[in-house]
Amino acid sequence: MNQVADCLFCRIASGQIPAEIVAEGDEWLAFHDVSPQAPVHVLIIPRSHVESVAALDGDSVVLAGRLLTAAADVARALGVSDDGYRLVTNRGARAGQSVFHLHVHLLAGRDMAWPPG
């Protein structure tokens, strides 16, 4: 498993830093965001270090699919699937990415505005 020593999410994935884990699979981990922006705010991350969505390529199709499937499964498990939820991934500091490890935000439990930015 590819991990970066000073990456916060790699350290969470390896168990070095505790997190409120919601669900996990062999290749991914889902946990509550420590600074929630909605009543339900879960992050879904790959266990291996991937800097952002821009680092995905043709070999990453399975991983990307598993992250999205995991997000849908977590939404169902948390009871927010029928009511609606938003999935967000940011790429780069100007887009709001503060941890440079690919992650999908699952936001739910309130009305979402559009456009989001």
PyMOL commands that set and color helices and strands:
alter all, ss='L'
color gray80, all
select helices_A, chain A and resi 8-13+53-55+58-77+93-95
alter helices_A, ss='H'
color red, helices_A
select strands_A, chain A and resi 21-24+28-32+40-46+85-88+104-108
alter strands_A, ss='S'
color yellow, strands_A
deselect
rebuild
show_as cartoon
